[in-house]
Amino acid sequence: MINKDEMKEVLQTVQKDWFAQVARGGRYPRFSAAATIASNAFTIDGTERDYERMGPAEGFVWAVQRLAVHGLTTYTEGTLDTEPVALYLNDTGPSSLIHPALVGYHDFSQTQLVMYPGDTLVIVGEDLTATGQVTVTGQAHELPMPLAWRIGG
């Protein structure tokens, strides 16, 4: 059985953590990842150790603001062409598809791509004619979970 002093200590600790998160407020982290095209395809799954964080840390929420894909532009017979990639959240299942044909640069509305702790971006390119390295860069609005209600507000 927990006594009054133990309960007070637990509540003070929780309250202190909550105030620290609220005081921290929002930030705008940038993120990036790269992959080499092999066999006309690549996958960036956001979990590889070589990548920067491709999703929010524990206790935080992201509203992705922009995403850019570099390295998929080809020049063939006088025509400049940029190949599309697919953007998923967490895995490549059909219900995880966010954008089926992301080309170059994309702005997201404040509530269009909201990510919670444990979520990661997955970028897949298939049947590509481009070769070499692909780089994905982006920026998000990061808030502590207690302030997630501010997204879109």
Secondary structure, DSSP 8 states (H G I E B T S, - for coil): ---HHHHHHHHHHHHHHHHHHHHH--B--EEEEEEE-BTTBEEE-S-STTS---S--TTEEEEEEEEEEES-EEEETTEEEE--EEEEESSSSGGGEEEEEE-SEEE--TTTSEE-TT--EEEEE-S----SEEEEEEEEEEEEGGGGGGTT-
